[in-house]
Amino acid sequence: MRLAFMGTPDFAVPSLAELIASGHDVVAVYSQPPKPKGRGQKLTPSPVHAFAETMGLPVFTPASMKASEAIEVFGSLDLDAACVVAYGQILKPSVLEAPRLGCFNLHGSLLPRWRGAAPIQRAIMAGDRQTGVQIMRMSEGLDEGPILLGEVMGIRPDDTAASLSDRMAHTGAALWPRALAAIERGGATPTEQTGEPTYARKITPAEARIDWSRPAAEVDAHIRGLSPFPGAWFEAPSAEGPVRIKALLSMLADGSATSGTVIDDRLTVACGSGAVRLLRVQREGRAAQSTDDMLRGFSLPAGAVLG
């Protein structure tokens, strides 16, 4: 099939690789424009953009797919279908209807649960035990299209957003050849979404701060769901004043005290009920490290109160 691929982050790269390996003719790759990164603020292409260039594929990075010029170029590609994975832009009906067979999206949840921008993070943060990946026919509404193919996946007690995203990216990529084969032969049977939808709104910096007064299971899920980005954080006391520290991995632990109090020498912290042990952390301006390594140079003894 003659395809366009539309995606931006690391999550989308395995899908593009699978489409190429399956022998499809990917005639255009769309990705978000390069962004300034690092100390020098050098313009850096997205992971999908960079991978597409290594594969010799033409890359388009319009600032907006709503612009008439971008829509015209897309319509001129004479596509059979477009495959979309975490592209990061809303597509107008004129774009969705341009390919002969339509536009199809790989989404990281069991729709209609967690429609929207941050389904993987929100599923972990909510304490969900399972999630999934689904390919749907795109419609004008936000993640409202009918489902063509999907696979249910478990969420492990030690999953972070990063580890779950990695598994979902590869499981989802493997669905594309089957879905496109069914679409091409006219054998795809879309299933309308059923049930009450929930929405995975974008993660905001304000909600990243850890609230130690919540139950330990909720604090643990909050930490893992925001790891590695943007990272759940707290303030720790020091002689120079409060130090911001990100918690990147945690586990449930035994113990009780006033919420936010460190209760042992392994950085186990009391919550509203129960406790969590922090396993991996990142001090402001430092690299991520194990809690044991941090405690060798930054003291947080039992009795310290975290904010």
Secondary structure, 3 states (H helix, E strand, C coil): CEEEEEECCHHHHHHHHHHHHCCCEEEEEECCCCEEECCCCEEECCHHHHHHHHCCCCEECCCCCCCHHHHHHHHCCCCCEEEEECCCCCCCHHHHCCCCCCEEEEECCCCCCCEECCHHHHHHHCCCCEEEEEEEECCCCCCCCCEEEEEEEECCCCCCHHHHHHHHHHHHHCHHHHHHHHHHCCCCCCECCCCCCCEECCCCHHHHECCCCCEHHHHHHHHHHCCCCCCEEEEECCCCCCEEEEEEEEEEECCCCCCCEECCCCCEEECCECEEEEEEEEECCCCCEEHHHHHHHCCCCCCCECC
